[in-house]
Amino acid sequence: MLQRLSTLVIALSWAFAGNAQQVADSGVSAPLPIRDQNPLLRPFYLPAPRSVPGLGLDVGLAVTWSNTVNLPHNRDESLYVDEETREVDWRAKGRLGDWLWAAELPLLWRGAGILDAPISNYHRLLGFNPGYRPYVADNVYRITYEHAGDVPVSVKAGTAVGDVPIEAGRVLYSAPGTELALWLGAKLPVGRVSQATGSGRWDESIWATAGRRFLDRWDIFSQVGLTHLGGPGEFARARSWLGFATLTTTWKWTERLNLLAQADVHTAVTSSDLAFLKPPVVGTFGLRWNPRGSWALAVGVQEDLATNRSPDMAFFFSLNHSAK
């Protein structure tokens, strides 16, 4: 599978080689490098959205802090998720001519956490649906999933390295205000299945990204792709293919301060009638501050726009040094 995807990327890259501009920089704003934080789906490869970097090397650090309470069940399935996850990702990406590369090293901690009470108060203050939170005690950890006829799933608490994505791509078109790129990636199985930080198998992905500037102050970024799952991870009924997409809108409030709204969707990893395992719609809202030309600080909050299909809330922070 990886060989077939690699051949496709190379063929398409050469097909568009005449349009690519070796040193053109689009100037399009980068998306927020955050995905669906569902703890049961973390082992599967959902590439973080990545815009085309400038020539040279980009390096960064991202921290995501999420909290989930979800207790659905039906005749055949029973799910109990009461957890908090803190993830630190060291990221690097670069560009040499029209060729691109990216890599990421994730470290995750799962446990009872401390965010239950603040999130309950936040939902109560704004009149949001509290979901399952009134039925569980604060700061308790448990992740279990049972499907009739399958081996029960129990995710251990603790700290573990996640599966490591290695990615390469090619710029198909780049000019001021416009960019188009094609990417290929593989996820190295170094995470732990028992702690849902890895699936125990290689996953491979192919995806396209596009960026466009409108009216000087607005940038639109989009990403769409497919992942081939190399193994079922903790699920006995995992599908072989996973589709995913991202759409990001950036408004340049000032030269150094941008406001962002981002939506992420993907298809279901496993066959299930439980909402938490159905295709989600995840919204992330944040701001990015560029104190200097090559540095960027981003903060944001992620909410489940399709109720009970992803974590109740996730907080995001990143610091990036860019070649642009």
Contacts in CASP RR format, 6 or more apart in sequence:
PFRMAT RR
TARGET T0000
AUTHOR 0000-0000-0000
METHOD contacts of the structure
MODEL  1
MLQRLSTLVIALSWAFAGNAQQVADSGVSAPLPIRDQNPLLRPFYLPAPR
SVPGLGLDVGLAVTWSNTVNLPHNRDESLYVDEETREVDWRAKGRLGDWL
WAAELPLLWRGAGILDAPISNYHRLLGFNPGYRPYVADNVYRITYEHAGD
VPVSVKAGTAVGDVPIEAGRVLYSAPGTELALWLGAKLPVGRVSQATGSG
RWDESIWATAGRRFLDRWDIFSQVGLTHLGGPGEFARARSWLGFATLTTT
WKWTERLNLLAQADVHTAVTSSDLAFLKPPVVGTFGLRWNPRGSWALAVG
VQEDLATNRSPDMAFFFSLNHSAK
1 204 0 8 1.000
1 228 0 8 1.000
1 230 0 8 1.000
2 186 0 8 1.000
2 202 0 8 1.000
2 204 0 8 1.000
5 184 0 8 1.000
5 204 0 8 1.000
5 205 0 8 1.000
5 206 0 8 1.000
5 228 0 8 1.000
6 184 0 8 1.000
8 206 0 8 1.000
9 168 0 8 1.000
9 169 0 8 1.000
9 170 0 8 1.000
9 182 0 8 1.000
9 183 0 8 1.000
9 184 0 8 1.000
9 206 0 8 1.000
12 170 0 8 1.000
12 172 0 8 1.000
12 182 0 8 1.000
13 98 0 8 1.000
13 169 0 8 1.000
13 170 0 8 1.000
13 172 0 8 1.000
13 182 0 8 1.000
16 170 0 8 1.000
16 172 0 8 1.000
16 173 0 8 1.000
16 182 0 8 1.000
17 98 0 8 1.000
19 172 0 8 1.000
19 173 0 8 1.000
20 98 0 8 1.000
20 170 0 8 1.000
20 171 0 8 1.000
20 172 0 8 1.000
20 173 0 8 1.000
20 174 0 8 1.000
21 98 0 8 1.000
21 171 0 8 1.000
21 173 0 8 1.000
21 174 0 8 1.000
21 175 0 8 1.000
22 97 0 8 1.000
22 98 0 8 1.000
23 55 0 8 1.000
23 97 0 8 1.000
24 174 0 8 1.000
24 175 0 8 1.000
24 176 0 8 1.000
25 54 0 8 1.000
25 55 0 8 1.000
25 174 0 8 1.000
25 176 0 8 1.000
25 324 0 8 1.000
26 51 0 8 1.000
26 52 0 8 1.000
26 174 0 8 1.000
26 175 0 8 1.000
26 176 0 8 1.000
26 177 0 8 1.000
26 178 0 8 1.000
26 179 0 8 1.000
26 211 0 8 1.000
26 213 0 8 1.000
27 176 0 8 1.000
27 177 0 8 1.000
27 179 0 8 1.000
27 213 0 8 1.000
27 324 0 8 1.000
28 51 0 8 1.000
28 52 0 8 1.000
28 177 0 8 1.000
28 178 0 8 1.000
28 179 0 8 1.000
28 211 0 8 1.000
28 212 0 8 1.000
28 213 0 8 1.000
28 219 0 8 1.000
28 221 0 8 1.000
29 51 0 8 1.000
29 219 0 8 1.000
29 221 0 8 1.000
29 250 0 8 1.000
29 252 0 8 1.000
29 258 0 8 1.000
29 260 0 8 1.000
29 288 0 8 1.000
30 50 0 8 1.000
30 51 0 8 1.000
30 221 0 8 1.000
30 296 0 8 1.000
30 320 0 8 1.000
30 322 0 8 1.000
31 49 0 8 1.000
31 50 0 8 1.000
31 51 0 8 1.000
31 221 0 8 1.000
31 223 0 8 1.000
31 246 0 8 1.000
31 248 0 8 1.000
31 260 0 8 1.000
31 262 0 8 1.000
32 49 0 8 1.000
32 248 0 8 1.000
32 260 0 8 1.000
32 262 0 8 1.000
32 284 0 8 1.000
32 286 0 8 1.000
32 298 0 8 1.000
32 300 0 8 1.000
32 316 0 8 1.000
32 318 0 8 1.000
33 48 0 8 1.000
33 49 0 8 1.000
33 50 0 8 1.000
33 62 0 8 1.000
33 89 0 8 1.000
33 91 0 8 1.000
33 318 0 8 1.000
34 48 0 8 1.000
34 62 0 8 1.000
34 64 0 8 1.000
34 262 0 8 1.000
34 264 0 8 1.000
34 284 0 8 1.000
34 302 0 8 1.000
34 314 0 8 1.000
34 316 0 8 1.000
35 46 0 8 1.000
35 47 0 8 1.000
35 48 0 8 1.000
35 264 0 8 1.000
35 282 0 8 1.000
36 46 0 8 1.000
36 264 0 8 1.000
36 266 0 8 1.000
36 280 0 8 1.000
36 282 0 8 1.000
36 310 0 8 1.000
37 64 0 8 1.000
37 66 0 8 1.000
37 68 0 8 1.000
37 85 0 8 1.000
37 87 0 8 1.000
37 282 0 8 1.000
37 302 0 8 1.000
37 310 0 8 1.000
37 311 0 8 1.000
37 314 0 8 1.000
38 68 0 8 1.000
38 276 0 8 1.000
38 280 0 8 1.000
38 309 0 8 1.000
38 310 0 8 1.000
38 311 0 8 1.000
39 66 0 8 1.000
39 68 0 8 1.000
39 81 0 8 1.000
39 83 0 8 1.000
39 85 0 8 1.000
39 110 0 8 1.000
39 143 0 8 1.000
39 155 0 8 1.000
39 196 0 8 1.000
39 311 0 8 1.000
40 81 0 8 1.000
40 143 0 8 1.000
40 145 0 8 1.000
40 153 0 8 1.000
40 155 0 8 1.000
40 196 0 8 1.000
40 234 0 8 1.000
40 276 0 8 1.000
40 277 0 8 1.000
41 269 0 8 1.000
42 85 0 8 1.000
42 108 0 8 1.000
42 162 0 8 1.000
42 196 0 8 1.000
42 197 0 8 1.000
42 198 0 8 1.000
43 163 0 8 1.000
43 191 0 8 1.000
43 193 0 8 1.000
43 196 0 8 1.000
43 197 0 8 1.000
43 198 0 8 1.000
43 199 0 8 1.000
43 200 0 8 1.000
43 233 0 8 1.000
43 234 0 8 1.000
44 199 0 8 1.000
44 203 0 8 1.000
44 227 0 8 1.000
44 229 0 8 1.000
44 233 0 8 1.000
44 238 0 8 1.000
44 242 0 8 1.000
44 269 0 8 1.000
45 163 0 8 1.000
45 165 0 8 1.000
45 185 0 8 1.000
45 186 0 8 1.000
45 187 0 8 1.000
45 203 0 8 1.000
45 204 0 8 1.000
45 205 0 8 1.000
45 227 0 8 1.000
45 229 0 8 1.000
45 242 0 8 1.000
46 227 0 8 1.000
46 242 0 8 1.000
46 244 0 8 1.000
46 266 0 8 1.000
47 165 0 8 1.000
47 167 0 8 1.000
47 183 0 8 1.000
47 185 0 8 1.000
47 205 0 8 1.000
47 207 0 8 1.000
47 223 0 8 1.000
47 227 0 8 1.000
47 244 0 8 1.000
48 89 0 8 1.000
48 91 0 8 1.000
48 104 0 8 1.000
48 165 0 8 1.000
49 209 0 8 1.000
49 221 0 8 1.000
49 223 0 8 1.000
49 246 0 8 1.000
49 248 0 8 1.000
49 262 0 8 1.000
49 264 0 8 1.000
50 93 0 8 1.000
50 102 0 8 1.000
50 167 0 8 1.000
50 183 0 8 1.000
50 209 0 8 1.000
50 223 0 8 1.000
51 179 0 8 1.000
51 209 0 8 1.000
51 211 0 8 1.000
51 221 0 8 1.000
52 95 0 8 1.000
52 100 0 8 1.000
52 171 0 8 1.000
52 174 0 8 1.000
52 179 0 8 1.000
52 181 0 8 1.000
52 209 0 8 1.000
53 93 0 8 1.000
53 94 0 8 1.000
53 95 0 8 1.000
53 100 0 8 1.000
53 322 0 8 1.000
53 323 0 8 1.000
53 324 0 8 1.000
54 94 0 8 1.000
54 95 0 8 1.000
54 322 0 8 1.000
54 323 0 8 1.000
54 324 0 8 1.000
55 95 0 8 1.000
55 96 0 8 1.000
55 97 0 8 1.000
55 323 0 8 1.000
56 94 0 8 1.000
56 95 0 8 1.000
56 96 0 8 1.000
56 323 0 8 1.000
57 92 0 8 1.000
57 93 0 8 1.000
57 94 0 8 1.000
57 323 0 8 1.000
58 91 0 8 1.000
58 92 0 8 1.000
58 93 0 8 1.000
58 94 0 8 1.000
58 320 0 8 1.000
58 321 0 8 1.000
58 322 0 8 1.000
58 323 0 8 1.000
58 324 0 8 1.000
59 91 0 8 1.000
59 92 0 8 1.000
59 320 0 8 1.000
59 321 0 8 1.000
60 90 0 8 1.000
60 91 0 8 1.000
60 92 0 8 1.000
60 318 0 8 1.000
60 319 0 8 1.000
60 320 0 8 1.000
60 321 0 8 1.000
61 88 0 8 1.000
61 89 0 8 1.000
61 90 0 8 1.000
61 91 0 8 1.000
61 318 0 8 1.000
61 319 0 8 1.000
61 320 0 8 1.000
62 88 0 8 1.000
62 89 0 8 1.000
62 91 0 8 1.000
62 316 0 8 1.000
62 317 0 8 1.000
62 318 0 8 1.000
63 86 0 8 1.000
63 87 0 8 1.000
63 88 0 8 1.000
63 89 0 8 1.000
63 316 0 8 1.000
63 317 0 8 1.000
63 318 0 8 1.000
64 85 0 8 1.000
64 86 0 8 1.000
64 87 0 8 1.000
64 89 0 8 1.000
64 314 0 8 1.000
64 315 0 8 1.000
64 316 0 8 1.000
64 317 0 8 1.000
65 84 0 8 1.000
65 85 0 8 1.000
65 86 0 8 1.000
65 87 0 8 1.000
65 115 0 8 1.000
65 314 0 8 1.000
65 315 0 8 1.000
65 316 0 8 1.000
66 84 0 8 1.000
66 85 0 8 1.000
66 87 0 8 1.000
66 302 0 8 1.000
66 311 0 8 1.000
66 313 0 8 1.000
66 314 0 8 1.000
66 315 0 8 1.000
67 83 0 8 1.000
67 84 0 8 1.000
67 85 0 8 1.000
67 113 0 8 1.000
67 115 0 8 1.000
67 116 0 8 1.000
67 119 0 8 1.000
67 311 0 8 1.000
67 312 0 8 1.000
67 313 0 8 1.000
67 314 0 8 1.000
68 81 0 8 1.000
68 82 0 8 1.000
68 83 0 8 1.000
68 84 0 8 1.000
68 85 0 8 1.000
68 311 0 8 1.000
68 312 0 8 1.000
69 81 0 8 1.000
69 82 0 8 1.000
69 116 0 8 1.000
69 131 0 8 1.000
69 132 0 8 1.000
69 133 0 8 1.000
69 136 0 8 1.000
69 312 0 8 1.000
70 79 0 8 1.000
70 81 0 8 1.000
70 132 0 8 1.000
70 276 0 8 1.000
70 308 0 8 1.000
71 79 0 8 1.000
71 80 0 8 1.000
71 81 0 8 1.000
71 82 0 8 1.000
71 132 0 8 1.000
71 135 0 8 1.000
71 136 0 8 1.000
72 79 0 8 1.000
72 274 0 8 1.000
72 275 0 8 1.000
72 276 0 8 1.000
72 308 0 8 1.000
73 79 0 8 1.000
73 274 0 8 1.000
74 273 0 8 1.000
74 274 0 8 1.000
75 148 0 8 1.000
76 147 0 8 1.000
76 148 0 8 1.000
76 273 0 8 1.000
77 145 0 8 1.000
77 146 0 8 1.000
77 147 0 8 1.000
77 148 0 8 1.000
77 272 0 8 1.000
77 273 0 8 1.000
77 274 0 8 1.000
78 144 0 8 1.000
78 145 0 8 1.000
78 146 0 8 1.000
79 144 0 8 1.000
79 145 0 8 1.000
79 146 0 8 1.000
79 274 0 8 1.000
79 276 0 8 1.000
79 277 0 8 1.000
80 142 0 8 1.000
80 143 0 8 1.000
80 144 0 8 1.000
80 145 0 8 1.000
81 142 0 8 1.000
81 143 0 8 1.000
81 276 0 8 1.000
82 136 0 8 1.000
82 140 0 8 1.000
82 141 0 8 1.000
82 142 0 8 1.000
82 143 0 8 1.000
83 110 0 8 1.000
83 111 0 8 1.000
83 112 0 8 1.000
83 141 0 8 1.000
83 142 0 8 1.000
83 143 0 8 1.000
83 155 0 8 1.000
83 157 0 8 1.000
84 110 0 8 1.000
84 111 0 8 1.000
84 112 0 8 1.000
84 113 0 8 1.000
84 114 0 8 1.000
84 115 0 8 1.000
84 116 0 8 1.000
84 141 0 8 1.000
85 108 0 8 1.000
85 109 0 8 1.000
85 110 0 8 1.000
85 111 0 8 1.000
86 108 0 8 1.000
86 109 0 8 1.000
87 106 0 8 1.000
87 107 0 8 1.000
87 108 0 8 1.000
87 109 0 8 1.000
88 106 0 8 1.000
88 107 0 8 1.000
88 108 0 8 1.000
89 104 0 8 1.000
89 105 0 8 1.000
89 106 0 8 1.000
89 107 0 8 1.000
90 104 0 8 1.000
90 105 0 8 1.000
91 102 0 8 1.000
91 103 0 8 1.000
91 104 0 8 1.000
91 105 0 8 1.000
91 320 0 8 1.000
92 102 0 8 1.000
92 103 0 8 1.000
92 104 0 8 1.000
93 100 0 8 1.000
93 101 0 8 1.000
93 102 0 8 1.000
93 103 0 8 1.000
93 167 0 8 1.000
94 100 0 8 1.000
94 101 0 8 1.000
94 102 0 8 1.000
94 323 0 8 1.000
95 171 0 8 1.000
95 323 0 8 1.000
97 171 0 8 1.000
98 170 0 8 1.000
98 171 0 8 1.000
98 174 0 8 1.000
99 168 0 8 1.000
99 169 0 8 1.000
99 170 0 8 1.000
99 171 0 8 1.000
100 167 0 8 1.000
100 168 0 8 1.000
100 169 0 8 1.000
100 170 0 8 1.000
100 171 0 8 1.000
100 181 0 8 1.000
100 183 0 8 1.000
101 167 0 8 1.000
101 168 0 8 1.000
101 169 0 8 1.000
102 165 0 8 1.000
102 166 0 8 1.000
102 167 0 8 1.000
102 168 0 8 1.000
102 183 0 8 1.000
103 164 0 8 1.000
103 165 0 8 1.000
103 166 0 8 1.000
103 167 0 8 1.000
104 164 0 8 1.000
104 165 0 8 1.000
105 161 0 8 1.000
105 164 0 8 1.000
106 161 0 8 1.000
106 162 0 8 1.000
106 163 0 8 1.000
106 164 0 8 1.000
106 197 0 8 1.000
107 159 0 8 1.000
107 160 0 8 1.000
107 161 0 8 1.000
107 162 0 8 1.000
108 159 0 8 1.000
108 160 0 8 1.000
108 161 0 8 1.000
108 162 0 8 1.000
108 195 0 8 1.000
108 197 0 8 1.000
109 158 0 8 1.000
109 159 0 8 1.000
110 141 0 8 1.000
110 143 0 8 1.000
110 155 0 8 1.000
110 156 0 8 1.000
110 157 0 8 1.000
110 158 0 8 1.000
110 159 0 8 1.000
110 195 0 8 1.000
110 196 0 8 1.000
111 141 0 8 1.000
111 157 0 8 1.000
111 158 0 8 1.000
112 139 0 8 1.000
112 140 0 8 1.000
112 141 0 8 1.000
112 157 0 8 1.000
113 139 0 8 1.000
113 141 0 8 1.000
114 139 0 8 1.000
115 313 0 8 1.000
116 133 0 8 1.000
116 136 0 8 1.000
116 138 0 8 1.000
116 139 0 8 1.000
117 138 0 8 1.000
117 139 0 8 1.000
119 133 0 8 1.000
119 312 0 8 1.000
119 313 0 8 1.000
120 130 0 8 1.000
120 133 0 8 1.000
120 138 0 8 1.000
122 128 0 8 1.000
122 313 0 8 1.000
123 129 0 8 1.000
123 130 0 8 1.000
123 133 0 8 1.000
123 312 0 8 1.000
124 130 0 8 1.000
129 307 0 8 1.000
131 307 0 8 1.000
131 308 0 8 1.000
131 312 0 8 1.000
133 312 0 8 1.000
141 157 0 8 1.000
143 153 0 8 1.000
143 154 0 8 1.000
143 155 0 8 1.000
143 196 0 8 1.000
144 152 0 8 1.000
144 153 0 8 1.000
144 154 0 8 1.000
144 155 0 8 1.000
145 152 0 8 1.000
145 153 0 8 1.000
145 234 0 8 1.000
146 152 0 8 1.000
146 153 0 8 1.000
147 236 0 8 1.000
147 237 0 8 1.000
147 272 0 8 1.000
150 236 0 8 1.000
150 237 0 8 1.000
151 236 0 8 1.000
153 234 0 8 1.000
153 235 0 8 1.000
155 194 0 8 1.000
155 195 0 8 1.000
155 196 0 8 1.000
155 234 0 8 1.000
156 194 0 8 1.000
156 195 0 8 1.000
157 195 0 8 1.000
158 195 0 8 1.000
160 191 0 8 1.000
160 192 0 8 1.000
160 195 0 8 1.000
160 197 0 8 1.000
161 190 0 8 1.000
161 191 0 8 1.000
161 192 0 8 1.000
161 197 0 8 1.000
162 190 0 8 1.000
162 191 0 8 1.000
162 192 0 8 1.000
162 197 0 8 1.000
162 198 0 8 1.000
163 187 0 8 1.000
163 188 0 8 1.000
163 189 0 8 1.000
163 190 0 8 1.000
163 191 0 8 1.000
163 197 0 8 1.000
163 198 0 8 1.000
163 199 0 8 1.000
163 200 0 8 1.000
163 203 0 8 1.000
164 187 0 8 1.000
164 188 0 8 1.000
164 190 0 8 1.000
165 185 0 8 1.000
165 186 0 8 1.000
165 187 0 8 1.000
165 188 0 8 1.000
166 185 0 8 1.000
166 186 0 8 1.000
166 187 0 8 1.000
166 188 0 8 1.000
167 183 0 8 1.000
167 184 0 8 1.000
167 185 0 8 1.000
167 186 0 8 1.000
168 183 0 8 1.000
168 184 0 8 1.000
168 185 0 8 1.000
169 181 0 8 1.000
169 182 0 8 1.000
169 183 0 8 1.000
169 184 0 8 1.000
170 181 0 8 1.000
170 182 0 8 1.000
171 179 0 8 1.000
171 180 0 8 1.000
171 181 0 8 1.000
172 180 0 8 1.000
172 181 0 8 1.000
172 182 0 8 1.000
173 179 0 8 1.000
173 180 0 8 1.000
174 180 0 8 1.000
174 181 0 8 1.000
176 213 0 8 1.000
177 211 0 8 1.000
177 212 0 8 1.000
177 213 0 8 1.000
178 211 0 8 1.000
178 212 0 8 1.000
178 213 0 8 1.000
179 209 0 8 1.000
179 210 0 8 1.000
179 211 0 8 1.000
179 212 0 8 1.000
180 208 0 8 1.000
180 209 0 8 1.000
180 210 0 8 1.000
180 211 0 8 1.000
181 208 0 8 1.000
181 209 0 8 1.000
181 210 0 8 1.000
182 206 0 8 1.000
182 207 0 8 1.000
182 208 0 8 1.000
183 205 0 8 1.000
183 206 0 8 1.000
183 207 0 8 1.000
183 208 0 8 1.000
183 209 0 8 1.000
184 204 0 8 1.000
184 205 0 8 1.000
184 206 0 8 1.000
185 204 0 8 1.000
185 205 0 8 1.000
185 206 0 8 1.000
186 202 0 8 1.000
186 203 0 8 1.000
186 204 0 8 1.000
186 205 0 8 1.000
187 199 0 8 1.000
187 202 0 8 1.000
187 203 0 8 1.000
187 204 0 8 1.000
187 205 0 8 1.000
188 202 0 8 1.000
189 198 0 8 1.000
189 199 0 8 1.000
189 200 0 8 1.000
189 201 0 8 1.000
189 202 0 8 1.000
190 198 0 8 1.000
191 197 0 8 1.000
191 198 0 8 1.000
191 200 0 8 1.000
192 198 0 8 1.000
193 199 0 8 1.000
193 200 0 8 1.000
193 233 0 8 1.000
193 234 0 8 1.000
196 234 0 8 1.000
198 233 0 8 1.000
199 229 0 8 1.000
199 230 0 8 1.000
199 231 0 8 1.000
199 232 0 8 1.000
199 233 0 8 1.000
200 231 0 8 1.000
200 233 0 8 1.000
201 229 0 8 1.000
201 230 0 8 1.000
201 231 0 8 1.000
201 233 0 8 1.000
202 230 0 8 1.000
203 227 0 8 1.000
203 228 0 8 1.000
203 229 0 8 1.000
203 230 0 8 1.000
203 231 0 8 1.000
204 227 0 8 1.000
204 228 0 8 1.000
204 230 0 8 1.000
205 225 0 8 1.000
205 226 0 8 1.000
205 227 0 8 1.000
205 228 0 8 1.000
206 225 0 8 1.000
206 226 0 8 1.000
207 223 0 8 1.000
207 224 0 8 1.000
207 225 0 8 1.000
207 226 0 8 1.000
207 244 0 8 1.000
208 223 0 8 1.000
208 224 0 8 1.000
208 225 0 8 1.000
209 221 0 8 1.000
209 222 0 8 1.000
209 223 0 8 1.000
210 221 0 8 1.000
210 222 0 8 1.000
210 223 0 8 1.000
211 219 0 8 1.000
211 220 0 8 1.000
211 221 0 8 1.000
211 222 0 8 1.000
212 219 0 8 1.000
212 220 0 8 1.000
213 219 0 8 1.000
213 220 0 8 1.000
214 220 0 8 1.000
216 252 0 8 1.000
217 251 0 8 1.000
217 252 0 8 1.000
218 249 0 8 1.000
218 250 0 8 1.000
218 251 0 8 1.000
218 252 0 8 1.000
219 248 0 8 1.000
219 249 0 8 1.000
219 250 0 8 1.000
219 252 0 8 1.000
220 247 0 8 1.000
220 248 0 8 1.000
220 249 0 8 1.000
220 250 0 8 1.000
221 246 0 8 1.000
221 247 0 8 1.000
221 248 0 8 1.000
221 250 0 8 1.000
222 245 0 8 1.000
222 246 0 8 1.000
222 247 0 8 1.000
222 248 0 8 1.000
223 244 0 8 1.000
223 245 0 8 1.000
223 246 0 8 1.000
224 244 0 8 1.000
224 245 0 8 1.000
224 246 0 8 1.000
225 243 0 8 1.000
225 244 0 8 1.000
225 245 0 8 1.000
226 241 0 8 1.000
226 242 0 8 1.000
226 243 0 8 1.000
226 244 0 8 1.000
227 241 0 8 1.000
227 242 0 8 1.000
227 243 0 8 1.000
227 244 0 8 1.000
228 240 0 8 1.000
228 241 0 8 1.000
229 238 0 8 1.000
229 239 0 8 1.000
229 240 0 8 1.000
229 241 0 8 1.000
229 242 0 8 1.000
229 269 0 8 1.000
230 240 0 8 1.000
231 238 0 8 1.000
232 238 0 8 1.000
232 270 0 8 1.000
235 269 0 8 1.000
235 270 0 8 1.000
237 270 0 8 1.000
237 271 0 8 1.000
237 272 0 8 1.000
238 269 0 8 1.000
238 270 0 8 1.000
239 267 0 8 1.000
239 268 0 8 1.000
239 269 0 8 1.000
239 270 0 8 1.000
239 271 0 8 1.000
241 267 0 8 1.000
242 266 0 8 1.000
242 267 0 8 1.000
242 269 0 8 1.000
243 266 0 8 1.000
243 267 0 8 1.000
244 264 0 8 1.000
244 265 0 8 1.000
244 266 0 8 1.000
244 267 0 8 1.000
245 264 0 8 1.000
245 265 0 8 1.000
245 266 0 8 1.000
246 262 0 8 1.000
246 263 0 8 1.000
246 264 0 8 1.000
246 265 0 8 1.000
247 262 0 8 1.000
247 263 0 8 1.000
248 260 0 8 1.000
248 261 0 8 1.000
248 262 0 8 1.000
248 263 0 8 1.000
249 260 0 8 1.000
249 261 0 8 1.000
249 262 0 8 1.000
250 258 0 8 1.000
250 259 0 8 1.000
250 260 0 8 1.000
250 288 0 8 1.000
251 258 0 8 1.000
251 259 0 8 1.000
251 260 0 8 1.000
252 258 0 8 1.000
253 259 0 8 1.000
255 290 0 8 1.000
256 289 0 8 1.000
256 290 0 8 1.000
256 291 0 8 1.000
257 287 0 8 1.000
257 288 0 8 1.000
257 289 0 8 1.000
257 290 0 8 1.000
258 287 0 8 1.000
258 288 0 8 1.000
258 289 0 8 1.000
258 290 0 8 1.000
259 286 0 8 1.000
259 287 0 8 1.000
260 284 0 8 1.000
260 285 0 8 1.000
260 286 0 8 1.000
260 287 0 8 1.000
260 288 0 8 1.000
260 298 0 8 1.000
261 283 0 8 1.000
261 284 0 8 1.000
261 285 0 8 1.000
261 286 0 8 1.000
262 283 0 8 1.000
262 284 0 8 1.000
262 285 0 8 1.000
263 281 0 8 1.000
263 282 0 8 1.000
263 283 0 8 1.000
263 284 0 8 1.000
263 305 0 8 1.000
264 280 0 8 1.000
264 281 0 8 1.000
264 282 0 8 1.000
264 283 0 8 1.000
264 284 0 8 1.000
265 279 0 8 1.000
265 280 0 8 1.000
265 281 0 8 1.000
265 282 0 8 1.000
266 279 0 8 1.000
266 280 0 8 1.000
267 279 0 8 1.000
268 277 0 8 1.000
268 278 0 8 1.000
268 279 0 8 1.000
269 277 0 8 1.000
270 277 0 8 1.000
272 278 0 8 1.000
275 306 0 8 1.000
275 307 0 8 1.000
275 308 0 8 1.000
275 309 0 8 1.000
276 308 0 8 1.000
276 309 0 8 1.000
276 310 0 8 1.000
278 306 0 8 1.000
278 309 0 8 1.000
279 306 0 8 1.000
279 309 0 8 1.000
280 304 0 8 1.000
280 305 0 8 1.000
280 306 0 8 1.000
280 309 0 8 1.000
280 310 0 8 1.000
281 304 0 8 1.000
281 305 0 8 1.000
281 306 0 8 1.000
281 309 0 8 1.000
282 302 0 8 1.000
282 303 0 8 1.000
282 304 0 8 1.000
282 305 0 8 1.000
282 306 0 8 1.000
282 310 0 8 1.000
283 302 0 8 1.000
283 303 0 8 1.000
283 304 0 8 1.000
283 305 0 8 1.000
284 300 0 8 1.000
284 301 0 8 1.000
284 302 0 8 1.000
284 303 0 8 1.000
284 316 0 8 1.000
285 300 0 8 1.000
285 301 0 8 1.000
285 302 0 8 1.000
285 303 0 8 1.000
286 298 0 8 1.000
286 299 0 8 1.000
286 300 0 8 1.000
286 301 0 8 1.000
286 316 0 8 1.000
287 298 0 8 1.000
287 299 0 8 1.000
287 300 0 8 1.000
288 296 0 8 1.000
288 297 0 8 1.000
288 298 0 8 1.000
289 296 0 8 1.000
289 297 0 8 1.000
289 298 0 8 1.000
290 296 0 8 1.000
290 297 0 8 1.000
291 297 0 8 1.000
293 322 0 8 1.000
294 321 0 8 1.000
294 322 0 8 1.000
294 323 0 8 1.000
294 324 0 8 1.000
295 319 0 8 1.000
295 320 0 8 1.000
295 321 0 8 1.000
295 322 0 8 1.000
296 318 0 8 1.000
296 319 0 8 1.000
296 320 0 8 1.000
296 322 0 8 1.000
297 318 0 8 1.000
297 319 0 8 1.000
297 320 0 8 1.000
298 316 0 8 1.000
298 317 0 8 1.000
298 318 0 8 1.000
298 319 0 8 1.000
298 320 0 8 1.000
299 315 0 8 1.000
299 316 0 8 1.000
299 317 0 8 1.000
300 315 0 8 1.000
300 316 0 8 1.000
300 317 0 8 1.000
301 313 0 8 1.000
301 314 0 8 1.000
301 315 0 8 1.000
301 316 0 8 1.000
302 310 0 8 1.000
302 311 0 8 1.000
302 313 0 8 1.000
302 314 0 8 1.000
302 315 0 8 1.000
302 316 0 8 1.000
303 312 0 8 1.000
303 313 0 8 1.000
304 310 0 8 1.000
304 311 0 8 1.000
304 312 0 8 1.000
END
